[in-house]
Amino acid sequence: MIFGLVQILLFQSLGELVSKFLLPTLPGPVIGLVLLVLWLVLRKGINADLAMVGDGFSQYLGLLFVPAAVGVVLFLPQLKANAWAIISALIGSVILTIASSALVARLLSKKESHE
């Protein structure tokens, strides 16, 4: 079990280093997770220690959402006061995301059809 935890912490540390020196716009844990997945793909499997640690973490994953829920309850009056602004920002961002994704897909599909 300790070896699995060491592997996770090692890849998170590598991700932090890459984030610090090479890719400062990406979070270190995300880079570390990608590196860990690439490592597991190259090894074509996962060892028992890492699986046990991953299973242990996933059992308590729901606890990570408790602070967010507490924040929503704590700031409920502000959320109610700004509900229209929040809703319009969410709807606007969804529309812009879908439109820009469609535009990029169209441009890429035209580029591939010419080649």
C-alpha positions in Angstrom: 0.0 0.0 0.0 2.9 2.4 0.8 4.4 1.7 -2.6 1.1 2.7 -4.3 0.9 5.9 -2.3 4.6 6.7 -3.2 3.8 6.2 -6.9 0.9 8.6 -6.7 2.9 11.2 -4.8 5.9 10.8 -7.2 3.8 11.5 -10.3 2.1 14.4 -8.6 5.6 15.8 -7.7 6.7 15.3 -11.3 3.6 17.1 -12.5 4.3 20.0 -10.1 7.9 20.2 -11.5 6.7 20.2 -15.1 4.1 22.8 -14.3 6.6 25.0 -12.5 9.3 24.9 -15.2 7.7 24.0 -18.5 3.9 24.4 -18.5 3.0 27.1 -16.0 -0.6 27.4 -17.3 -1.5 23.8 -16.4 -2.0 22.6 -12.8 0.7 20.2 -11.5 -1.7 17.5 -10.3 -3.4 17.4 -13.7 0.0 16.9 -15.4 0.9 14.3 -12.8 -2.3 12.4 -13.5 -1.6 12.4 -17.2 2.0 11.2 -16.6 0.6 8.4 -14.3 -1.9 7.3 -17.0 0.8 7.3 -19.6 3.1 5.3 -17.3 0.3 2.8 -16.7 -0.4 2.5 -20.5 3.3 1.9 -21.2 3.4 -0.8 -18.4 0.1 -2.3 -19.8 -1.4 -2.7 -16.3 -1.6 -1.5 -12.8 0.1 -3.1 -9.8 -1.8 -4.3 -6.7 -0.5 -1.6 -4.4 -1.6 1.2 -6.7 -5.0 -0.4 -7.2 -5.5 -0.7 -3.5 -4.7 3.0 -2.9 -6.9 4.0 -5.8 -9.8 2.0 -4.4 -9.3 3.5 -1.0 -9.4 7.0 -2.4 -12.4 6.4 -4.5 -14.4 5.1 -1.5 -14.2 8.6 0.1 -14.3 10.7 -3.1 -17.8 12.0 -2.1 -16.3 13.8 0.9 -14.5 16.1 -1.5 -17.9 17.6 -2.4 -18.8 18.5 1.1 -16.8 21.8 1.2 -18.5 22.9 -2.1 -21.9 22.1 -0.7 -21.2 24.0 2.5 -20.0 27.0 0.4 -23.3 27.0 -1.5 -25.3 26.9 1.7 -23.1 29.6 3.3 -23.4 32.0 0.4 -27.0 31.2 -0.5 -28.3 34.8 0.2 -25.7 36.1 -2.2 -26.5 33.5 -4.8 -30.2 34.3 -4.5 -29.5 38.1 -4.9 -27.4 37.5 -8.0 -29.3 34.6 -9.4 -30.2 36.3 -12.8 -26.6 37.3 -13.3 -25.3 33.8 -12.5 -27.9 32.1 -14.7 -27.2 34.4 -17.6 -23.5 33.9 -17.3 -23.9 30.1 -17.2 -26.2 30.1 -20.2 -24.0 32.6 -22.1 -20.9 30.6 -21.5 -22.6 27.3 -22.6 -23.7 29.0 -25.8 -20.3 30.5 -26.5 -18.6 27.2 -25.8 -20.9 25.2 -28.1 -20.6 27.9 -30.9 -16.8 28.0 -30.7 -16.5 24.2 -30.6 -18.8 24.0 -33.7 -16.7 26.6 -35.4 -13.4 24.8 -34.7 -14.9 21.5 -35.8 -16.1 23.1 -39.0 -12.8 24.6 -39.7 -10.9 21.4 -39.0 -13.3 19.3 -41.2 -12.9 21.7 -44.1 -9.1 21.6 -43.7 -9.2 17.7 -43.7 -11.5 17.6 -46.8 -9.1 19.8 -48.8 -6.1 17.4 -48.0 
